[in-house]
Structures are given as C-alpha cells and as structure tokens.
Amino acid sequence: NITQPYITEMKRAAQSLGQIAYRDPLTNLPNRILLYSQLQSALSHAKKHEQSVAVVCINLDRFKSINATLGHAAGDLLLQTISTRLQAIVDAGDTVARIGGDEFCLVLVSRADQAEIEAVTQTVFKELSDPYELNDQVIHIRFSMGIALYPQAASTLERLLNQADMAMRQAKKQGCGFQFYTTEMNALIVEREWLETNLKQALEREELQLLYQPQVNLITGRIIGAEALLRWNHPEQGVLAPTKFIPIAEENNLMAPIGEWILRTACTQAKAWQSANLMPIRIAVNLSPRQFKQPTLVEEVAQILSETGISANSLVLELTEAGIMEDLEATTTTLNALQAIGVKISIDDFGTGYFSLSCFKRFEIDTLKIDHSFIKNILTDSQDAAIAKAIVAMAQSLQMKVIAEGVETEEQYNLLRQSGCHASQGYLFSPPLPAEEFEKLLQEDKRFQSKQLASPSR
C-alpha cells in the first residue's frame, strides 16, 4: 500500500515548508510572520482577561563590524548564542523571535505591572551584555532595547511594534541601554516626517551651507587645513546640525546629491583660497558610509577635482571606522582607487569603533583623528590620556599624522603637543566659520601661541 507512505511524506514536506515559512533558519526562532500571529493571539487573550503585554525590540550595535572583523561564521554563532540566552530567560508563554539580521523581538505576557516588566528587561540586558567567546576571542556586545506596553501605549499590533521600535531607536540614540515608549516620542515622529519632506527641497532652495573649522599645527600654531562641516539653514527652524538630518538623508537616499554638493562646494572654496595665495591648505570632507559605498564615488571625486582645479593631495576624505569595516574587500578596492588619483584618507572618530590593527597593513591611511571623547577628559582621566598617547605613538611608528578633535583648553593643547600629536582642531582656536570669516583668518595668518607650555612632568 503506497498510499500511507505517500501521505506521511506529504505531511513531512508540509511540516518542512511550515518550518521554512515561519521559522528563522539560523536560530529556529519564530520569524516576523509567526511573531505577528503569536502577538495577535497574546493581545486577544490579554484583552479578554484584562492583562498586559510587553513588546521588546532588541538591536545589536555594530553587528556588521563583527562579521567584517571575525567572519560571518562568528556572526552566526553570536546570533545563535543570543537566541539561546533569550530563550533561557523568558517564561514558557512568552515569545522570542528573530525579525531581522541583527534584530530580535520579545513578547512578554501576564506580567503584573511596568515594574515587573522593567525587572525582566534588566535581566535580559544583563544576560546579553555578558561576554561572548567567538573564534577563541572574548568580545563584548552593546545592545539597544525598546519596550512598548499593551494597553497603555497602544491597542493594536502594528502600533505596538512601531512604538517598541521607536523606543529602541531612542535608546540607541541616547546610549542608555533600554527605553520604554513614552507619548513624547510621537513628537519625534512628526518632526521626522517634517524633516523628510523639507530635506528633499533643501538643496533646490539653497538652504544647505558649509562651515569651515581650522586645523592647526601644534608646533607652529598655523592653520594647515580646514574641515568642511554641513549645516542646514532653514528659513523657519534656523540652523540645523547634521546629526539631526543626516541619518534621515541616508535612509531616504538623499546622501548622493547632498554628498556631491558638499564635495564640489568644499573643493571650489579651497581652490579659491589657494588661487588668492592665502595658503596651500588641505580641505577635509566627511563621507557617510552610504556615500562611500556608491559605485561611482571614485569617478565623481576625479571629475570634481578636474572641474574645480584643486590638486588631489589637497583633498582629505574622512571616513568612520564603522564605514570602513562593513565590507573589507570593497573598502580595499575603493581606497586603492582613491589613493591612486592622489586623494588623502583620514579615519574620523578613531578609537570609538572596531577598527582592527591588522587593517593598517591592508589600507594606506594618511591621518588618524582622535575622537573628542578621549580629548575631553585627557587631563583628568588617566585612561583617556593613555589611549590618546598610544594612538599618537602608533601613528608615528606607521608614519601617519594625528589630528586631535575637540581641543578646548591650552592644557589639552600643550599635552597633545608634548605627546607628538601633529595637529588639532577645536574651539580653543576657532569654532566652525562661514567661508568669508575663515578667509579672514587666512589673510591675517592667524597663529595660536600657547601662553605657557606644559611642563615635561605633566
């Protein structure tokens, strides 16, 4: 009788298809589809019995850097380990789901109140923050978590998930670990929608502006370069800082035209200063991760150099550690092509990411910029001082220059100078300035002179 084996095989196939359709293949956790189904059931049960439900969105910070530095196999092992830890924490009636590459979601049911939910969340955060052993290396991972409560925050599945995601993004922005959704966050949604609508018209209306912050040689005190910094002069809202709108520009594919405008405007301005025989300064321009990954970047840079007439070695492109580490093969190809036309490369905010020391052998980096977070407490925090000095010493041994960001006091200036740091930028010398005011500094050949150098024992 072939009917029974056939039916058995059909059931097995259906079960396999169900597994593929509703389960994450790497962790075997419910995927987004099954999460929606289980969350809807939980909400229906909670409504009937007047109970609460908590949705917790969990996001790994800089997961792509783990894949880039340790390999995808290590990244997969990390996700599986996180899955195991989460399942060990929650109750039998709760749901643990993987809804994206580095995103997990919890549905917590039958908790008494927000205090109990917060206690569970703190346990989750603590367990996930414990070290992980990957490829014989012990690493620490940072997480951002957002929590939304039913029925307090929302009464529908979609709004509950959206609000948990919003709270997670707020936690990531503030670096606070986890964050409960609050009604005040609705104002952020309205503001975001406003920014998206108006940003698309900002270029056409010529509302974008570049300011220039001097980079000063620590020995001579003279200006040797300028970093071009973007601002948005909105006619109603005033001046908006890039941290407010650049992430939105990235998500809405607006960085390509904005980035090209920044690069062209900065190179045109630097050429004008050079043609006026002011000083042969270098101009530094930040590239966002998405802009750096554009396949036409090298051709665009070469064309702008040709059109503006500025020499390639007068242009410094600044990249973040995270942007470089996302795809090492593509990064190598792009950096080699940029350096082949003579452009200089700088690593911005150095010391805050996952930049592997072995990458210095792979990439030819011209300049490291010490992140301002290390400079801020360099006089009072021995660890920050040690990190800054170590970066300077390493760069010197690799024949790279170092620029310290956020220098605000003479004591910081003098300590960095004694450590062998090449240059600095910060409010001690000048805030970012409009082009015409920066030009006055060049015309005056303004120099910074420390009133009293730090003693060798400092």
C-alpha positions as CSV (number, residue, x, y, z in Angstrom):
1,N,0.0,0.0,0.0
2,I,1.8,3.1,-1.3
3,T,-0.9,5.5,0.0
4,Q,0.2,5.7,3.6
5,P,3.9,6.3,2.9
6,Y,2.8,9.0,0.4
7,I,0.6,10.7,2.9
8,T,3.4,10.5,5.5
9,E,5.8,12.1,3.1
10,M,3.3,14.8,2.2
11,K,2.9,15.6,5.9
12,R,6.6,15.7,6.3
13,A,7.0,18.1,3.3
14,A,4.2,20.3,4.6
15,Q,5.9,20.4,8.0
16,S,9.2,21.3,6.4
17,L,7.6,24.1,4.3
18,G,6.0,25.4,7.5
19,Q,9.3,25.4,9.2
20,I,10.8,27.5,6.4
21,A,7.8,29.8,6.2
22,Y,7.5,30.6,9.9
23,R,10.9,29.9,11.5
24,D,14.3,31.7,11.2
25,P,16.6,29.0,9.7
26,L,19.7,30.1,11.7
27,T,18.2,30.2,15.2
28,N,14.9,28.3,14.7
29,L,13.2,31.2,16.4
30,P,9.8,32.4,15.1
31,N,10.3,34.9,12.2
32,R,8.4,38.1,11.6
33,I,5.3,36.2,10.2
34,L,5.0,33.9,13.1
35,L,5.7,36.7,15.6
36,Y,2.7,38.7,14.2
37,S,0.5,35.7,14.6
38,Q,1.6,34.9,18.2
39,L,1.5,38.6,19.2
40,Q,-2.1,38.9,17.9
41,S,-3.1,35.9,19.9
42,A,-1.4,37.4,23.0
43,L,-3.3,40.7,22.5
44,S,-6.6,39.0,22.1
45,H,-6.1,36.9,25.3
46,A,-4.9,40.0,27.2
47,K,-7.9,42.0,26.1
48,K,-10.3,39.2,27.2
49,H,-8.7,38.8,30.6
50,E,-7.7,42.4,31.1
51,Q,-4.0,41.6,31.2
52,S,-0.9,43.4,30.0
53,V,1.5,42.5,27.2
54,A,5.0,43.9,26.6
55,V,6.8,44.0,23.3
56,V,10.6,44.4,23.5
57,C,12.6,45.2,20.3
58,I,16.3,44.4,20.6
59,N,19.0,45.6,18.3
60,L,22.7,44.7,18.3
61,D,25.0,47.7,17.9
62,R,27.6,47.5,15.0
63,F,26.8,43.8,14.2
64,K,28.2,44.3,10.7
65,S,31.6,45.1,12.2
66,I,31.6,41.6,13.9
67,N,31.0,40.0,10.5
68,A,33.8,42.1,9.0
69,T,36.4,41.5,11.6
70,L,35.7,37.9,12.8
71,G,33.9,36.5,9.8
72,H,30.3,35.5,9.1
73,A,30.6,32.2,10.8
74,A,31.4,34.0,14.0
75,G,28.5,36.4,13.4
76,D,26.1,33.4,13.0
77,L,27.5,31.8,16.2
78,L,26.9,35.1,18.0
79,L,23.2,35.2,16.9
80,Q,22.7,31.6,17.9
81,T,24.2,32.3,21.3
82,I,22.0,35.3,21.8
83,S,19.0,33.2,20.8
84,T,19.9,30.6,23.5
85,R,20.3,33.2,26.2
86,L,17.0,34.9,25.4
87,Q,15.1,31.6,25.5
88,A,16.6,30.7,28.8
89,I,15.4,34.0,30.4
90,V,11.8,34.3,29.3
91,D,8.8,32.2,30.6
92,A,7.2,29.4,28.7
93,G,4.2,31.5,27.5
94,D,6.5,34.3,26.1
95,T,7.8,34.6,22.6
96,V,11.3,35.1,21.4
97,A,11.6,36.0,17.6
98,R,14.3,37.0,15.2
99,I,12.9,39.6,12.9
100,G,15.9,40.8,11.0
101,G,19.7,40.3,10.6
102,D,20.6,41.8,14.0
103,E,17.1,42.4,15.5
104,F,15.2,40.2,18.0
105,C,11.8,40.7,19.5
106,L,10.3,39.5,22.8
107,V,6.6,39.3,23.6
108,L,6.1,39.1,27.4
109,V,2.7,38.1,28.7
110,S,1.0,38.1,32.0
111,R,3.4,40.5,33.8
112,A,1.8,42.3,36.7
113,D,2.9,45.9,36.0
114,Q,5.6,48.0,34.4
115,A,8.0,47.4,37.4
116,E,7.9,43.7,36.8
117,I,8.4,44.2,33.0
118,E,11.3,46.5,33.7
119,A,12.9,43.9,36.0
120,V,12.7,41.3,33.2
121,T,14.1,43.8,30.8
122,Q,17.1,44.5,33.1
123,T,17.7,40.8,33.4
124,V,17.7,40.4,29.6
125,F,20.0,43.3,29.2
126,K,22.4,42.0,31.8
127,E,22.5,38.5,30.3
128,L,23.0,39.7,26.8
129,S,25.8,42.1,27.9
130,D,27.9,39.2,29.4
131,P,31.0,38.4,27.2
132,Y,30.8,36.1,24.2
133,E,33.6,33.8,23.1
134,L,33.9,33.7,19.3
135,N,36.8,32.2,17.4
136,D,38.8,32.0,20.7
137,Q,38.3,35.7,21.2
138,V,36.2,37.1,24.1
139,I,34.1,40.1,22.9
140,H,31.5,42.4,24.5
141,I,28.4,43.4,22.6
142,R,26.3,46.5,23.2
143,F,22.5,46.3,22.8
144,S,19.7,48.8,22.4
145,M,16.2,47.8,23.6
146,G,12.8,49.5,23.3
147,I,9.7,48.5,25.2
148,A,6.1,49.2,24.5
149,L,3.2,48.1,26.7
150,Y,-0.3,47.0,25.9
151,P,-2.8,48.6,26.6
152,Q,-1.0,51.6,28.0
153,A,1.0,52.6,24.9
154,A,-1.1,51.1,22.1
155,S,-4.1,48.8,21.4
156,T,-3.1,47.4,18.0
157,L,-0.4,45.1,16.9
158,E,1.1,47.5,14.3
159,R,1.3,50.5,16.6
160,L,2.7,48.4,19.5
161,L,5.5,47.1,17.3
162,N,6.2,50.6,15.8
163,Q,6.3,52.1,19.3
164,A,8.7,49.5,20.6
165,D,10.9,50.1,17.6
166,M,10.8,53.8,18.2
167,A,11.8,53.4,21.8
168,M,14.7,51.1,20.7
169,R,15.9,53.8,18.3
170,Q,15.7,56.4,21.1
171,A,17.7,54.1,23.4
172,K,20.3,53.7,20.7
173,K,20.5,57.4,20.2
174,Q,20.9,58.2,23.9
175,G,23.2,55.2,24.6
176,C,21.1,54.3,27.6
177,G,20.6,50.5,27.0
178,F,16.8,50.3,27.1
179,Q,14.0,52.7,26.9
180,F,10.2,52.5,27.5
181,Y,8.0,54.1,24.9
182,T,6.5,57.5,26.0
183,T,3.9,59.7,24.4
184,E,6.5,62.4,23.9
185,M,8.1,60.2,21.3
186,N,5.1,60.9,19.0
187,A,6.5,64.4,18.6
188,L,9.7,62.8,17.2
189,I,7.6,61.1,14.5
190,V,6.0,64.4,13.5
191,E,9.4,66.1,13.5
192,R,10.9,63.2,11.4
193,E,8.2,63.5,8.8
194,W,8.7,67.2,8.6
195,L,12.4,66.8,8.1
196,E,12.0,64.2,5.4
197,T,9.6,66.5,3.4
198,N,11.7,69.6,3.8
199,L,15.1,68.0,3.3
200,K,14.2,66.9,-0.2
201,Q,13.8,70.6,-1.1
202,A,16.8,72.0,0.9
203,L,19.3,71.6,-2.0
204,E,17.0,73.2,-4.5
205,R,16.3,76.1,-2.2
206,E,20.0,76.6,-1.5
207,E,19.4,76.2,2.3
208,L,22.5,74.0,2.8
209,Q,25.7,75.7,3.9
210,L,29.3,74.6,4.7
211,L,31.2,76.0,7.7
212,Y,34.9,75.5,7.9
213,Q,36.8,74.7,11.1
214,P,40.6,75.3,11.1
215,Q,43.1,72.5,11.7
216,V,46.2,73.9,13.4
217,N,49.7,72.6,13.5
218,L,50.6,72.1,17.2
219,I,54.2,73.2,16.8
220,T,53.8,76.4,14.6
221,G,50.3,77.3,15.6
222,R,49.5,78.0,12.0
223,I,46.4,76.8,10.0
224,I,47.3,73.9,7.8
225,G,43.8,72.7,6.9
226,A,40.1,73.0,7.3
227,E,37.3,70.5,7.8
228,A,34.1,71.3,5.9
229,L,31.1,70.9,8.1
230,L,27.5,70.8,6.8
231,R,24.7,72.9,8.3
232,W,21.1,73.4,7.2
233,N,19.8,77.0,7.3
234,H,16.1,76.5,7.3
235,P,14.1,79.8,6.9
236,E,11.7,78.9,9.8
237,Q,13.6,76.5,12.0
238,G,17.0,78.2,11.9
239,V,20.3,76.4,11.8
240,L,20.0,72.6,12.0
241,A,23.0,70.4,12.9
242,P,23.9,67.4,10.7
243,T,23.2,64.9,13.4
244,K,19.6,65.9,13.2
245,F,19.1,65.3,9.4
246,I,22.0,63.2,8.0
247,P,20.5,59.9,9.3
248,I,17.3,60.8,7.6
249,A,19.1,61.7,4.4
250,E,20.9,58.3,4.5
251,E,17.6,56.4,4.9
252,N,15.9,58.4,2.1
253,N,18.7,58.0,-0.5
254,L,19.5,61.8,-0.4
255,M,23.2,61.5,0.6
256,A,24.3,61.0,-3.0
257,P,23.2,64.5,-4.2
258,I,24.0,66.2,-0.9
259,G,27.4,64.5,-0.7
260,E,28.3,65.6,-4.2
261,W,27.2,69.2,-3.4
262,I,29.4,69.1,-0.2
263,L,32.4,67.8,-2.1
264,R,32.1,70.2,-5.0
265,T,31.5,73.3,-2.8
266,A,34.4,72.5,-0.5
267,C,36.8,71.9,-3.4
268,T,35.7,75.1,-5.1
269,Q,36.2,77.1,-1.9
270,A,39.6,75.6,-1.2
271,K,40.8,76.3,-4.8
272,A,39.6,80.0,-4.4
273,W,41.7,80.3,-1.2
274,Q,44.7,78.8,-2.9
275,S,44.3,81.0,-6.0
276,A,44.3,84.1,-3.8
277,N,47.7,83.0,-2.5
278,L,46.3,82.8,1.0
279,M,47.7,79.4,2.0
280,P,48.0,75.9,0.4
281,I,45.7,74.4,2.9
282,R,44.1,71.0,2.7
283,I,40.3,70.6,2.8
284,A,38.8,67.7,4.7
285,V,35.3,66.3,3.7
286,N,33.4,63.7,5.6
287,L,32.0,60.8,3.6
288,S,28.9,59.0,5.0
289,P,29.0,55.1,4.9
290,R,26.4,55.0,2.2
291,Q,28.2,57.7,0.2
292,F,31.4,55.7,0.5
293,K,29.7,52.6,-0.9
294,Q,28.5,54.3,-4.0
295,P,30.0,52.6,-7.1
296,T,30.5,55.9,-8.9
297,L,32.4,57.6,-5.9
298,V,35.9,57.4,-7.4
299,E,34.7,58.8,-10.8
300,E,32.8,61.5,-9.0
301,V,35.8,62.6,-7.0
302,A,38.1,62.6,-10.0
303,Q,35.6,64.7,-12.0
304,I,35.1,67.3,-9.2
305,L,38.9,67.6,-8.8
306,S,39.2,68.2,-12.6
307,E,36.4,70.7,-12.7
308,T,37.4,72.7,-9.7
309,G,41.2,72.6,-10.5
310,I,42.2,71.7,-6.9
311,S,45.1,69.2,-6.6
312,A,44.2,65.8,-5.4
313,N,46.6,65.9,-2.5
314,S,44.8,68.9,-1.1
315,L,41.7,66.9,-0.6
316,V,41.3,64.7,2.5
317,L,38.3,62.3,2.6
318,E,37.3,61.4,6.2
319,L,35.7,58.0,6.9
320,T,34.4,56.5,10.1
321,E,35.7,53.2,11.4
322,A,32.3,51.6,11.1
323,G,32.0,52.7,7.5
324,I,35.4,51.2,6.6
325,M,34.8,47.9,8.4
326,E,31.4,46.9,6.8
327,D,32.9,45.3,3.7
328,L,36.7,45.0,3.8
329,E,37.0,43.8,0.2
330,A,35.0,46.7,-1.3
331,T,36.7,49.1,1.1
332,T,40.2,48.0,-0.1
333,T,39.2,48.4,-3.8
334,T,37.7,51.9,-3.2
335,L,40.6,53.2,-1.1
336,N,43.2,52.0,-3.5
337,A,41.4,53.7,-6.4
338,L,41.1,57.0,-4.4
339,Q,44.7,56.9,-3.4
340,A,45.7,56.1,-7.0
341,I,44.4,59.6,-8.0
342,G,46.3,61.2,-5.1
343,V,43.5,61.8,-2.6
344,K,44.4,61.6,1.1
345,I,42.4,59.3,3.5
346,S,41.7,60.1,7.2
347,I,40.0,57.9,9.8
348,D,37.5,60.1,11.7
349,D,36.5,59.5,15.4
350,F,39.3,57.0,15.8
351,G,39.2,54.8,18.9
352,T,35.4,54.5,19.1
353,G,34.8,51.6,16.7
354,Y,36.0,48.1,15.8
355,F,39.0,49.1,13.6
356,S,41.3,46.1,13.6
357,L,45.0,46.9,13.9
358,S,45.7,44.4,11.1
359,C,43.8,46.7,8.8
360,F,46.7,49.2,8.9
361,K,48.6,46.6,6.8
362,R,45.7,46.4,4.4
363,F,44.9,50.1,4.0
364,E,47.2,53.0,3.5
365,I,45.8,55.6,5.9
366,D,47.3,59.1,5.9
367,T,45.7,60.6,9.1
368,L,44.0,59.4,12.3
369,K,41.7,61.8,14.1
370,I,41.4,61.1,17.8
371,D,37.8,61.3,18.9
372,H,36.9,64.2,21.0
373,S,35.6,61.9,23.8
374,F,39.2,61.0,24.6
375,I,40.4,64.6,24.5
376,K,37.6,65.9,26.7
377,N,39.0,64.3,29.9
378,I,42.6,63.8,28.8
379,L,43.8,65.9,31.8
380,T,41.8,64.2,34.4
381,D,41.3,60.6,33.2
382,S,44.5,58.6,33.0
383,Q,42.9,56.0,30.7
384,D,41.8,58.6,28.2
385,A,45.3,60.2,28.3
386,A,46.9,56.8,27.8
387,I,44.7,56.0,24.9
388,A,45.4,59.3,23.2
389,K,49.2,58.9,23.7
390,A,49.1,55.3,22.4
391,I,47.2,56.4,19.3
392,V,49.9,59.1,18.6
393,A,52.8,56.7,19.2
394,M,51.2,54.1,17.0
395,A,50.6,56.6,14.2
396,Q,54.1,57.9,14.4
397,S,55.5,54.4,14.0
398,L,53.3,53.8,11.0
399,Q,54.3,57.2,9.5
400,M,50.8,58.6,9.9
401,K,49.7,62.0,11.1
402,V,47.3,62.5,14.0
403,I,44.7,65.3,14.5
404,A,43.0,65.7,17.9
405,E,39.4,66.8,17.7
406,G,37.6,68.9,20.3
407,V,40.6,70.7,21.8
408,E,39.2,73.5,24.0
409,T,41.9,74.4,26.6
410,E,45.6,75.3,26.5
411,E,46.4,72.4,28.8
412,Q,45.0,69.9,26.4
413,Y,46.8,71.7,23.5
414,N,50.2,71.5,25.4
415,L,49.8,67.9,26.5
416,L,49.0,66.8,22.9
417,R,51.9,68.8,21.6
418,Q,54.3,67.1,24.0
419,S,52.9,63.7,23.1
420,G,53.9,64.3,19.5
421,C,50.4,64.9,18.1
422,H,50.6,66.7,14.7
423,A,47.6,69.0,14.7
424,S,44.4,69.9,16.4
425,Q,41.0,71.4,15.8
426,G,38.5,72.8,18.3
427,Y,37.1,75.8,19.9
428,L,40.4,76.8,21.6
429,F,41.4,78.1,18.2
430,S,38.1,78.7,16.4
431,P,34.6,77.3,16.1
432,P,33.4,76.4,12.6
433,L,33.1,79.5,10.5
434,P,31.4,80.7,7.3
435,A,33.8,80.9,4.3
436,E,34.3,84.6,4.4
437,E,35.2,84.6,8.1
438,F,37.6,81.7,7.7
439,E,39.2,83.6,4.9
440,K,39.9,86.5,7.3
441,L,41.9,84.1,9.5
442,L,44.0,83.1,6.5
443,Q,44.5,86.7,5.4
444,E,45.7,87.6,8.9
445,D,47.8,84.5,9.0
446,K,46.4,83.9,12.5
447,R,48.5,81.7,14.7
448,F,47.8,80.1,18.0
449,Q,50.5,80.7,20.6
450,S,50.3,79.0,24.0
451,K,50.9,81.3,26.9
452,Q,52.7,78.6,28.8
453,L,53.9,75.2,27.6
454,A,53.1,72.3,29.8
455,S,56.0,71.1,31.9
456,P,57.6,67.7,31.0
457,S,56.3,66.2,34.2
458,R,52.7,66.8,33.3
